[in-house]
Amino acid sequence: MFSLRMTRICLGAVVAATALSARAGADDFTADFHRGCVNAAVASMEQNGVKADAAFQKKVNGYCDCGLAHIKGQFTASELMSLRGPNPDPAVMGRIKPIMQQCSQENFKQ
């Protein structure tokens, strides 16, 4: 359940980061994605009673770093831009989900 929640959080961050970086370069996308991923994860967990202590923050950073590395390595700029707007490309979203699930499993082992 925790892994699925984290995946949903970061998929939202991908869309938000892509929209924020629409006219920006790869470095801006990287910063926006990571910041959005971490902020969304921490906010969601705190809303659910999980304290964002240093150990949790380290896991979140690892999760977001993992997702970002795989996404940047496997997607073109055009594919990332297809996530903008109210109707993100379902094929691209479908490819991101397993990446984030794997990163979640690697970083949030029970």
Secondary structure, DSSP 8 states (H G I E B T S, - for coil): -HHHHHHHHHHHHHHHHHHHTTTS-HHHHHHHHHHHHHHHHHHHHHHTT----HHHHHHHHHHHHHHHHHHHHH--HHHHHTT-SSS--HHHHHHHHHHHHHHHHHHS--
